[in-house]
Amino acid sequence: MKPKTLGILIAFLVWTAGSTYWYVCKIKGFCAQPAVETAAPVEKTDTEQTGERAEKAEQHDLIYYQKNSEKP
């Protein structure tokens, strides 16, 4: 493979990786998630889970549905 072709290929791969990171992390904001807790999880009530889902939905412009429900 010619050095010029190899350079263009490497530049393309770097550009693709950078663009993917920028779109997913900076624009969509999916990389800024909290660290995983090591303690045992505490059971949450339905109202706490609904409020948490609403916050996530507002943050990422997503629609969440309750299980076995047609209402978002």
Secondary structure, 3 states (H helix, E strand, C coil): CCHHHHHHHHHHHHHHHHHHHHHHHHHCCCCCCCCCCCCCCCCCCHHHHHHHHHHHHHHHCCCCCCCCCCCC
